[in-house]
Amino acid sequence: MLSNSLNTNEIKNSAGTEVEFSRLSTSDRSTVFAQVAETPSQPHRLSISHQEVGSGMKKRRRSLVRFDKTVISGVDSATPITVSAYAVLDHPVGASTSNAEAANVLAELMSFLASLGASTTILYDGTGNGAAALLNGGL
């Protein structure tokens, strides 16, 4: 289980600077964290949730990690906008004997988003191959 405070470099922004979050709520299969220094009218949330569907060999677990951040529009200073980014892991737990292949595809996603080819450096600034494709609408 995650700590109630995410404040030791667990989460960084595009400049590589730590962003601190504190647990806001927890229910059966989900939890929500709020940025510690958020502006009340501009929520910045981290949500984590899990859902299991099917049964037996067809049982799947869908896990979601999602960030939503509300800011004031750069075009119209009276308009709040929300930017969201999330990852979903859809794992056939009913027919799996371990998390190994799920860990492999998750690592592939993370490396594609946060690196350039053979580099071993994590890029927080959105210049990783996959991140750049997402930000710029590229293929």
Buried (B, 14 or more C-beta within 10 A) or exposed (E): EEEEEBBEEBBEEEEEEEBBBBBBEBEEEEBBBBBEEBEEEBBBBBBBBBEBEEEEEEBBBEBBEBBBBBEBEEEEEEEEEEEEEEEEBEBBEBEBEEEEEBEEEBEEEBBEBBBEEEEEEEBBEBEBBBBBEEEEEEE
